[in-house]
Amino acid sequence: MRIRMLVQMNGTRDGEPWPDQGEEADLPTAAAAHLVSAGVAEQVDQAPPVSLGKRRQGGRRGAVTHP
């Protein structure tokens, strides 16, 4: 299950540091569900968000610009 940490945790999990607050991680379902139910993490979509790139500023919507 993919989760996002809502708090900063100290120590390690299986010898690795916990993800920082705001970072996402894949954990076994039982462990992730425990963190979510405790309120220290939230479940996120399986696939990371797809970046559509930066929106250009100004100009008409849908206008094509040529260099």
N, C-alpha and C positions, 0 to 999 in steps of 0.2 A: 504494500500500500504506500502511496506517495503522500508525504506530509510536509507541512511548512511549520517550522518552529515558531511559537509565539513568545517564548521566553528564552533567555540564555541559560543553558544548563552547564554546571561544572562537572568535571570528571570525564570518564570515558565510557564508551559502550563497546564491548568486544574489542577492547584495546585501542579504539579510535576515538578521537575527541568528538563530542556532540556537534552537530551542525550549529552554526551561529544563529541567533535570533533572526528570523526572516528568510533563512535559507531553507531549501527543500532537500528531502532525502527519501530514498526508498528503504522501507523497513519491512520485516515480516509482519503480516497482517495482525497477529495478536499483539505484538509490541506497539505497533502504530495505533491500533484501536485503544490500547491502554493510555497512551499519551494524549490522544484526542479526548477520551472520556475524562482525563484528569485536567483538561483545559490548558495543557502546555503546548499543544500542537493542533493544527487543523488539517483535515484531509483536502488534498488538491487533485485536480484532474490528472489522469495517468500521463497524458502527453504534455510536455512543456508548451507554453504558449508560443504560437508562431509569430515572429516579428514581421510586420508588414512594411518595415522601413519607416523613415522619418517622413512626416507630411511636410510638403513645401509650404512656405509662408507666402501669403499674398496671392495676387492673381485671381483669375476666375476659376471657379470650380470646373474641372474637366478640361481646362485649357491646356493645349500642348505647347511646350516651350522648346525652342531649338537653340543650342549654343552658338 
